[in-house]
Amino acid sequence: MLATHNGKQDVFCVSKLKVLTDPTRLSALKILMDGPKKVSELMTILSVEQSLLSHHLCVLRDAGLVIANRSSKAMLYRLAPGVEGFAASRTINLGCCQLAFDDLHQDRSEKQAVRIV
């Protein structure tokens, strides 16, 4: 899974993946692959309260996965530089590994699968 078996690289990778164990944070990252979004847009898409979403976005920011910019009165979030999103292949490069999002359709309900590549 890792290109090197360096202790620092392992810790880096584990810390990034640990942040993404929360389904809301993982979903937010997936949504941001399609481009920047305002907090209000993310709240609507994810169906979460503003205070909870702010917490999750803060965790993603602290992990270096997203950045925020003020757009008039609203905060606009996007993938951080270096966290490359490849929308066509639904893949994000975390620096230590890549996450690929697969949408599985069963019984008209959408399920999400994530592969580490």
matplotlib code that plots the C-alpha trace (Angstrom):
import matplotlib.pyplot as plt

x = [0.0, 2.8, 5.6, 8.1, 8.1, 9.2, 7.8, 7.0, 5.2, 3.2, 2.1, 1.3, -0.9, -2.6, -3.5, -5.1, -7.1, -8.2, -9.8, -11.8, -13.3, -16.2, -18.9, -19.8, -16.2, -15.7, -18.9, -17.9, -14.6, -16.3, -18.7, -15.8, -14.2, -16.8, -15.7, -15.9, -19.0, -20.4, -21.2, -24.9, -24.7, -22.8, -25.4, -28.2, -26.5, -25.3, -28.5, -26.5, -26.7, -24.4, -22.6, -21.8, -20.7, -18.4, -16.8, -16.2, -14.9, -12.5, -11.1, -10.7, -8.9, -6.6, -5.7, -4.8, -7.5, -9.6, -9.1, -11.7, -12.0, -14.5, -16.9, -18.8, -20.6, -20.2, -17.3, -16.3, -14.6, -12.5, -9.9, -6.6, -3.7, -1.9, -5.1, -5.8, -9.3, -9.8, -13.5, -13.6, -12.2, -13.7, -10.2, -8.5, -4.7, -3.9, -0.2, 0.4, -2.3, -5.3, -9.0, -11.3, -15.0, -17.3, -21.1, -23.0, -26.6, -28.7, -32.5, -32.5, -30.5, -27.0, -24.3, -20.7, -17.6, -14.1, -11.0, -7.4, -5.3]
y = [0.0, 2.4, 3.2, 3.3, 1.6, 4.7, 5.3, 9.0, 8.1, 5.4, 7.9, 10.5, 8.0, 6.6, 10.2, 11.0, 7.8, 8.1, 11.5, 9.9, 7.1, 9.3, 9.0, 12.7, 13.8, 11.1, 12.3, 15.9, 15.1, 13.2, 16.2, 18.6, 16.6, 18.2, 21.7, 24.3, 24.4, 26.9, 25.6, 26.0, 23.8, 21.1, 21.3, 20.7, 17.9, 16.1, 16.9, 17.9, 20.8, 23.7, 23.2, 19.5, 20.3, 23.0, 20.5, 18.0, 20.7, 21.9, 18.3, 18.1, 21.5, 20.5, 17.4, 19.5, 17.9, 21.0, 24.8, 27.5, 31.0, 33.6, 34.4, 37.6, 36.3, 32.6, 30.2, 28.4, 25.0, 23.2, 20.4, 21.5, 21.9, 18.6, 16.7, 16.1, 15.0, 13.1, 13.5, 11.3, 8.3, 9.4, 9.2, 11.5, 11.5, 11.8, 11.9, 8.5, 6.6, 7.2, 6.7, 5.6, 6.1, 3.5, 4.0, 0.8, 0.8, -1.9, -1.8, 1.8, 2.9, 4.3, 2.8, 4.1, 2.0, 3.3, 1.5, 2.3, 2.2]
z = [0.0, 0.8, -1.6, 1.3, 4.7, 6.4, 9.9, 9.2, 6.0, 7.8, 10.5, 7.8, 5.9, 9.0, 10.2, 6.8, 6.7, 10.3, 9.6, 6.8, 8.9, 9.6, 6.9, 7.0, 6.4, 3.7, 2.0, 2.2, 0.6, -2.2, -2.8, -3.0, -5.8, -8.0, -7.1, -4.3, -2.2, 0.3, 3.8, 3.1, 0.0, 1.9, 4.7, 2.2, 0.4, 3.6, 5.7, 8.8, 11.2, 10.7, 14.0, 13.3, 9.7, 11.0, 13.3, 10.5, 8.1, 10.9, 11.2, 7.4, 7.4, 10.3, 8.4, 5.3, 3.1, 2.5, 2.6, 3.3, 1.8, 2.6, -0.3, 0.8, 3.9, 3.2, 3.6, 0.5, 0.9, -1.7, -1.8, -0.6, -3.1, -3.3, -2.6, -6.2, -7.2, -10.4, -11.0, -14.0, -12.1, -8.7, -7.1, -4.6, -4.1, -0.4, -0.9, 0.7, -1.2, -3.4, -2.5, -5.2, -4.7, -6.2, -6.2, -5.9, -6.9, -5.2, -4.9, -6.0, -3.0, -3.5, -1.4, -1.3, -1.4, -1.0, -2.3, -1.4, -4.5]

ax = plt.figure().add_subplot(projection="3d")
ax.plot(x, y, z, "-o")
ax.set_aspect("equal")
plt.show()
